[in-house]
Amino acid sequence: MPDVVAVENTTGYRQAFEANGCLILQDQLSAATIGRMRDAADILMAEGAGRGPGDAYYDFEPEKLNGQAVIQRIKRPHEIHPFFAELARAPEILDIVEQLIGPDIRLHHTKINVKMPSVGSPLEWHQDWAFVPHTNPSMAFVSIAIDACTEENGPLHLLTGTHRTGLRDHHHDGYFFGAIDTVAENIDTTAAETLIGPPGTMSIHHPLIIHGSGHNTSTGPRRILFFEYAAADAWPLFYGVDWDEYESRMVRGRSSLEPRLSDTPIRMPYPRQTKGMIYDLQQQFTKRYFRADTAKNG
């Protein structure tokens, strides 16, 4: 892992984040915290077994395994297990996020992306900003490995520096697919840095960095927890605000009624050919990079 991305101490976080668009951190969480995270994730996985499409908190893979629905994503885990609400406010995380986006921090969203063996869907190259435009890009997306991330189980790939190249096209033939045509956009994916490491390995990435993940070709699951943070004066442009719920996601500092506007490229994530989340949209994308029958896995 290159020194330019991995930061070993509390100095230089902001400089590295601004230069590369991401940080990769080891040993940020204690063994006890990692153990509790894994236990909580196991509980939610067990609770999701037997549920199906349309569930408020669980998304499922398009194909079943041995006749059973396979969990693809756990949505808003901070709402359904108290440990994740606690971890989202942990100083071990927020002390770093504050250095990147300022002292007033709102939790934008949480999720656990799941890649089960054989059926775990990839995520095509994309920028989170394409999905979540705000009045300014002061956002930090924290990922924490619940399981060990290896080359074989569909790890996160990050194209460092691409946060400085603007918003790429995620629309095709007039519709939003949430995926980038890497050929048309002339993107060199061979330069990707890969999030490899034991449970607890953490990355923090900029909303404009290009990233993606391939298929899980291993025999075990690959689960990653995401905490998405935004500065309190970064207002969402794509959904209406329920004020009480919106305020409940303030995790540090003070709220703001004055959105800060910045000169940042924005294109709304509409219209769409299909309803659903990123996986559903990308299933309709015909120029996919990550294919199970090729070597294109990062």
Stockholm file with secondary structure:
# STOCKHOLM 1.0

chainA/1-298         MPDVVAVENTTGYRQAFEANGCLILQDQLSAATIGRMRDAADILMAEGAGRGPGDAYYDFEPEKLNGQAVIQRIKRPHEIHPFFAELARAPEILDIVEQLIGPDIRLHHTKINVKMPSVGSPLEWHQDWAFVPHTNPSMAFVSIAIDACTEENGPLHLLTGTHRTGLRDHHHDGYFFGAIDTVAENIDTTAAETLIGPPGTMSIHHPLIIHGSGHNTSTGPRRILFFEYAAADAWPLFYGVDWDEYESRMVRGRSSLEPRLSDTPIRMPYPRQTKGMIYDLQQQFTKRYFRADTAKNG
#=GR chainA/1-298 SS CCTTTBCCSSSSHHHHHHHHSEEEESSCSCHHHHHHHHHHHHHHHHHHTTCCTTCSSEEECSSCBTTBCCEEEEECHHHHCHHHHHHTTCHHHHHHHHHHHCSCEEEEEEEEEEECTTTCCCEEEECGGGTSCBSSCCEEEEEEESSCBCSSBCCEEEETTGGGSCCCCCEETTEECSCCCTTTTTCCGGGCEECCBSTTCEEEECTTCEEEECCBCSSSCEEEEEEEEEETTCCBSSSCCCHHHHHHTEEESCCCSSCCCCCCCCCCCCCCSSCSSHHHHHHTCSSCSCCTTSSCCC
#=GC SS_cons         CCTTTBCCSSSSHHHHHHHHSEEEESSCSCHHHHHHHHHHHHHHHHHHTTCCTTCSSEEECSSCBTTBCCEEEEECHHHHCHHHHHHTTCHHHHHHHHHHHCSCEEEEEEEEEEECTTTCCCEEEECGGGTSCBSSCCEEEEEEESSCBCSSBCCEEEETTGGGSCCCCCEETTEECSCCCTTTTTCCGGGCEECCBSTTCEEEECTTCEEEECCBCSSSCEEEEEEEEEETTCCBSSSCCCHHHHHHTEEESCCCSSCCCCCCCCCCCCCCSSCSSHHHHHHTCSSCSCCTTSSCCC
//
